[in-house]
């Protein structure tokens, strides 16, 4: 081990740590005079064994394909929510009271600045009697093989929505 300032050898069994201009460094005895000598960090009283599990820790959960969401929010949810609310002659305040949400949340959802989570989406579906979630179908990617090159490409798999 060497002094971080002058490069002289420093004893490895008992290095001197000094705080010099805000940095703690391993230094030789002479260079330690340039700063304030730091005490050695305290040694831990006990060492936790890696092989044993803690009693309080929860076991790791393995996620499977079944844990993935089976529904997703429709693309134009903001417009559909606003139209459904306006068709009932409700103000944003009225809708907020019915689903127990703030007016600012309703405003951000209707302007598309916020995407509602599944729980909020289901509350909106129930209150407005509309469908905002659509089923996700499992897609067999082998049906999208490009005939010319025999490979799958993103263009073969994508559904292009035209307005």
MONOR-V523619 format. One record per residue. N is the residue number from 1. RES is the residue in one letter. NEAR is the number of other ideal C-beta (glycine too) atoms within 10 Angstrom. Layout:
n res near
N RES NEAR
N RES NEAR
//
This chain:
n res near
1 X 11
2 X 12
3 X 20
4 X 17
5 X 17
6 X 11
7 X 10
8 X 12
9 X 9
10 X 19
11 X 10
12 X 8
13 X 5
14 X 7
15 X 14
16 X 17
17 X 18
18 X 22
19 X 14
20 X 16
21 X 7
22 X 6
23 X 9
24 X 13
25 X 19
26 X 17
27 X 24
28 X 21
29 X 13
30 X 11
31 X 20
32 X 21
33 X 11
34 X 14
35 X 18
36 X 10
37 X 12
38 X 13
39 X 6
40 X 9
41 X 7
42 X 6
43 X 6
44 X 7
45 X 5
46 X 5
47 X 7
48 X 7
49 X 7
50 X 6
51 X 4
52 X 7
53 X 9
54 X 7
55 X 5
56 X 5
57 X 7
58 X 6
59 X 6
60 X 6
61 X 7
62 X 6
63 X 8
64 X 7
65 X 6
66 X 6
67 X 8
68 X 9
69 X 9
70 X 10
71 X 13
72 X 13
73 X 15
74 X 15
75 X 10
76 X 12
77 X 19
78 X 18
79 X 12
80 X 17
81 X 23
82 X 18
83 X 14
84 X 18
85 X 21
86 X 11
87 X 10
88 X 13
89 X 7
90 X 17
91 X 12
92 X 18
93 X 11
94 X 14
95 X 24
96 X 17
97 X 13
98 X 16
99 X 15
100 X 8
101 X 18
102 X 11
103 X 14
104 X 11
105 X 16
106 X 25
107 X 13
108 X 15
109 X 22
110 X 20
111 X 10
112 X 13
113 X 9
114 X 15
115 X 12
116 X 20
117 X 9
118 X 13
119 X 8
120 X 17
121 X 20
122 X 15
123 X 16
124 X 23
125 X 15
126 X 11
127 X 20
128 X 21
129 X 8
130 X 16
131 X 9
132 X 21
133 X 16
134 X 11
135 X 7
136 X 11
137 X 7
138 X 8
139 X 10
140 X 7
141 X 10
142 X 7
143 X 9
144 X 15
145 X 12
146 X 11
147 X 6
148 X 5
149 X 8
150 X 7
151 X 9
152 X 14
153 X 11
154 X 7
155 X 9
156 X 13
157 X 11
158 X 9
159 X 5
160 X 5
161 X 6
162 X 3
163 X 3
//
